[in-house]
Amino acid sequence: MVNQSMQSSSRNSRRWLLSLLVLLVIVGLCWKFWPAGSTHKEGGEKAAAGHTGRSGMMRPGFGGAAGPIPVRVAPAVTGDFPLYYKALGTVTALNTINVRSRVGGELVKIYFEEGQMVKAGDLLAEIDPRPYQNALLQAEGTLLQNQAQLKNAQVDVERYRGLYKEDSIAKQTLDTAEAQVGQFLGTVKTNQAAVNDAKLNLEFTKIRAPIAGRVGLRQLDVGNLVAANDTTFLAVITQTQPISVVFTLPENTLETVLARYHSGARLPAEAWDRGDTKIQATGVLQSLDNQIDVTTGTLKFKARYENRDQSLFPNQFVNVHLLADTLKGVVLAPSAAIQFGTNGTFVYALDGDKKVTIRQLKIGASDGQNTVITEGLAAGDRVVLEGTDRLKEGSEVEVVNDSQDVPTTPTGHLQGKSAASAPDAAVTDKAKKGA
């Protein structure tokens, strides 16, 4: 009896476990396939509505129902494009002079202020002149003595010539007197040179500015003993009006610049500040080096600036914008519309008003805002600026740009802070941005 009761209890336990397992499976299946409630539907609709524009279409890149893709477009235009080359330059003074004394002595006076603008010939300082005044007096005295002896010898010669004609003296006596006159003539010339040298040394005690320019900080004070051509100079004068900027250009951009330069054209060169945000001076290309640097593949150029407002200082770093040429009547497209792919450069252009097509391009120079199109677009063609993420050949679009977003046709020189670069450099820069 006990065994039968235990077997019956064990069978009942297995039935309950099996029933519990079946119930759990049924609950799991119901949970998985139970339809979503109205609350979830409303939340989903609101979330979906949050990603649609005013027209009810999904914004590019967010997925959703198929429909026209909102895009902003702008037309390609025809205009003149200034072709600039950019380079880092160093301001260089046309002349730099280390002012030194040409005679030795005590520095007794200084006539200039540090940082003062001076003209050529202005008095800067003075060495004690008294020793040189005495040397001049001594040289003049010696000259007078020898001039008197010369005069006496000349009188003797005239006297001997008369006596020789009367056959009163020998020819040798006359020859000796004439030779003595020649000797005194040489002595007098030597004495005259000594007088001139003494006058020159006396003049050198007054140190004058050899060029016009700005005087730097003083290196010597009054009371110092100065030696002739001493290694320690009195001050430095730099010529700042006019002034030059030295810069380099890569050899692959030289063709256009050299052609214009050798034709006699005056190529404008703008000097911008270190941050390339403000123009400081405008000058012209003046000269170029005679050989390319083999280590860098660049050629040195020098531009000249009047620098009337003293905005450029020697050894200052500036950004040079050299106007190499102006491309007349070229097709220009917004740089933001240009795309780069495995097949090359292209844009999405409107095919009618509702669809886009891919246009393969050949591009030229770019200034960051506009790019020269050499092949693939014509003036008036509308290209997509924004909304290109979901576009492909034949995509249906909806133009949503405002009227102020459409650029106007340029009528002359393109204005802008950024200067155009060489075509290869423009493509490289755009590719980097795309990456």
Secondary structure, 3 states (H helix, E strand, C coil): CHHHHHHHHHHHHHHHHHHHHHHHHHHHHHHHHCCCCHHHHHHHHHHHHCCECCCCCECCCCCCCCCCEEEEEEECEEEEEEEEEEEEEEEEECCEEEECCCCCEEEEEECCCCCCEECCCCEEEEECCHHHHHHHHHHHHHHHHHHHHHHHHHHHHHHHHHHHHCCCCCHHHHHHHHHHHHHHHHHHHHHHHHHHHHHHHHHHCEEECCCCEEECCCCCCCCCEECCCCCCCCEEEECCCCEEEEEEEEHHHHHHHHHHHHCCCCCEEEEECCCCCCEEEEEEEEEECCCCECCCCEEEEEEEECCCCCCCCCCCEEEEEEEEEEEEEEEEEEHHHCEEECCEEEEEEEECCCEEEEEECEEEEECCCEEEEEECCCCCCEEEEECCCCCCCCCEEEECCCHHHCCCCCCCCCCCCCCCECHHHHHHHHHHHHC
